[in-house]
Amino acid sequence: MSSEGKQDKVPIQKSAAQKVSKLASFTAGGMAACMAVTFTNPIELVKTRMQLQGEMSAVSQNIYKNPLQGIAVIFRNEGIRGCQKGLIAAYIYQVGLNGSRLGFYEPIRNLLNNTFYPDHESHKVQSVPINVIAGASSGVIGAIAGSPLFLIKTRMQSYSNAVQLGDQTHYKGVWSGLRSIFKAEGVKGLYRGVDAAIVRTATGSSVQLPIYNTVKHSLVRNNIMSDGPGLHLTSSAVAGLGVAVVMNPWDVILTRIYNQKTNKYKGPLDCMIKTVKIEGVSALYKGFEAQVFRIAPHTILTLTFLEQTMKLVYAVESKVLGH
């Protein structure tokens, strides 16, 4: 038998992500995302403010010019604590969003693979359409779970005594913010903008993990890179750029809908139409530099940490269950 034939029969091993339970997968995803957001929250803060600059105005403000200059402005006016505004909300949000998005991705993908490819082992199937659907579906679950926290985070990050952009809402903390919204608007108020969150997150999720997995498997299959940190970083970087391109317009819309105190926007489509009409199409890519500057390292860190947290929860679960 030729060496090529032998290679064809080498079994494809399941990864840790494909072996763990849904709860363990959720936990690993949330842990990885929280570790990543600790480093990227200041850039998220700048991105939020850049997206609110010149809102509903034909004359664009230029207070925050780029991510690094923006962080410097915030640090100068609000100190180091100001650079981490909304971090606690971001942690809780990441658990809800990425715990669901990353935790449910493999179970949904396996379910679809088993449904459409019953004669194959699910972990061996790499179908781009199925990967996209699994990514979008898990993203929608995460968007709904994390929406109230993203709302609080956005408002906390947009608030500043030094530079005022858009509507200003001051909360003493995450829980006081949630109580304040619930008292004034009820559950409906906590889920203001959830439709925009679903579109934004589904769009980003539909490309993030599929691109990551496609690049990762392609590099390994063609013997360009072997499994390890270098492979994870490269695959994550490509995935992060893809997410930034497709998600930024919906991110701008979501930020503005979440930040509004009144009902200037009736929904995502209304916000998009008004933004483009008054500020031009380019307004949909406000904060894009910060988006790339944030999402590339955030994706790299999240997916790289995920490889390790998955192994950790798998080891713990195996020990507990005696596998």
Buried (B, 14 or more C-beta within 10 A) or exposed (E): EEEEEEEEEEEEEEBBBBBBBEEBBBBBBBBBBBBBBBEBBBBBBBBBBBBBBBBBEEEEBEBBEBBEEBBBBBBEEBEEEBBBBBBBBBBBBBBBBBBBBBBBBBBBBBBBBEEEBEEEBBBEBBBEEBBBBBBBBBBBBBBBBBBBBBBBBBBBBBBBEEBEBBBEBEBEEBEEBBEBBBEEEEEEBBBBBBBBBBBBBBBBBBBBBBBBBBBBBEBBEEEEBEEEEEBBBBBBBBBBBBBBBBBBBBBBBBBBBBBBEEEBBEEBEBBBEBBBEEBEEEBBBBBBBBBBBBBBBBBBBBBBBBBBBBBBBBEBBBEEEEE
